[in-house]
Structure formats: C-alpha cells, structure tokens
Amino acid sequence: MKDYKKGLKAGIPIGLGYFSVSFTFGIMAHSMGFYWWQATLISILVVTSAGQFQAIKTMLYPGQYLEMIISQLTINIRYSFMSISLGQKTEEKFKGIYKWLLGFFVTDEIFAVAVMEKEVTRAFFAGLATIPWIGWTIGTMIGALLGNVLPESVLSALGLAIYSMFVAIVIPDVKKYKSVAIVVIIAAFISILLTYVPVLKSIPKGFAVSIAAIISAGIGAMLFPLKAEEEAEVKEETRG
C-alpha cells in the first residue's frame, strides 16, 4: 500500500497534464462528428495522445485500415522500447498479466518517472498509472461534452501543457549531469532536423521520435561511456 501511495503521488502532475491535453482531444473528436461516449471510449482503451489524434483523422475515411495500422505502428513504436527498458527494472512479482498492463499504461511521462526508480514494483506502477489514466479519460469526456466552446488560442495553450510537464521531469537531471544536458541538446537538434528539413520532415512522427532517441543515446554512450565500476553499479541497481 505504501508503494501504491508513492506512485499515486508521483502520478498527480502527469494526470493534471493529461487532463488538459485530453480535453483538447475531446473537443477535436466532437468537432469531427464523434459522440462524446465514442471519444471517451477511445481514451479508455488507448492511452496515446499522438496516436489518438491521428486515429480519429483516419476514421473519417472508412476503409483505410492499412493506413491506420501503419500510422499507429510508427507513432507508437517508441513505447515498445520504453516497455522493454522498464521491464529490466521491475520486481520479481512483476510478470504475467502485469507485464501486459505495463505495456498498456506506459507513456513518455510515466516511463520517465518510473525509470528513475531503483526497482519498479507492481504497487508503485499501479499507483503511478492510476491518476494519469483517470485524468486522460475524464478530460476527454468533458472536452467532448463541451464541444467547440473554446477559442483556438486556448486550445493551443492547452496542447503545450504536456510538453511543459515533460520538460519539468527532465530538467532536474539536466541540471545535475552535464552528460544528460548534452544528450538532450543533441536529441532536440535531431528532432528539429526531422521536423523542418524538407526530405527528413516526411518521416512519420513516431519514427522521428525513435530515430532522435536512438541516435542521441548512441552518441551519448560513445561520448560518455560508463567506467567498469559505474556499469557494475548500474547493473546491480537494475536487478534491485
């Protein structure tokens, strides 16, 4: 119960950020002709912001199932990497159906918080995922019920909330470790290239995120390799 409360507390800021973003998703879904309960059901079953925004756009044109599969795969493939990485830090009891639940609830922000733990217990992860999932669902429902009542400027501001929250998670390590700061800068630079360079910007966003993460992490590993004793310490912490 102690671990669950700890996870619940850690998930509060994530849940608040998710509420604002899913509120925008609910309004957008309503404007595209979805009923409020349909938009809410999507958020209950699929916890992925970019994936959901892309999905409802594809749903407007029946029959494009292959396009939906490909777009969702490219947008959400990074969660597979996160789940595999986080799976190395879970406790012994974290297996079976709990592994499936981990994969379902893993998001960028939940991963960023969970991976900082020495060992991820079932109770902690359950608590960490509870409020974000509730916030994501309720935000969608309220947004869909209210419909188009907010101006575009407000919607844009709400959409930035999730990025501000993620920055807040990363900043402490950036301030503490020079190596992390350099890797973050490299990742940001690569992301900018993949967003604005004519040929590179055609790469799907899901792949772009993965490419930026892999290249920046690879460069960081080459520039700042762990010493033997540090590597042994990290492995020991991973095992718990």
Secondary structure, 3 states (H helix, E strand, C coil): CHHHHHHHHHHHHHHHHHHHHHHHHHHHHHHCCCCHHHHHHHHHHCCCHHHHHHHHHHHCCCCCHHHHHHHHHHHHHHHHHHHHHHHCCECCCCCCHHHHHHHHHCCHHHHHHHCCCCCECHHHHHHHHHHHHHHHHHHHHHHHHHCCCCCHHHHHHHHHHHHHHHHHHHHHHHHHCHHHHHHHHHHHHHHHHHHHCCCHHHCCHHHHHHHHHHHHHHHHHHHCCCCHHHHHHHHHHHHC
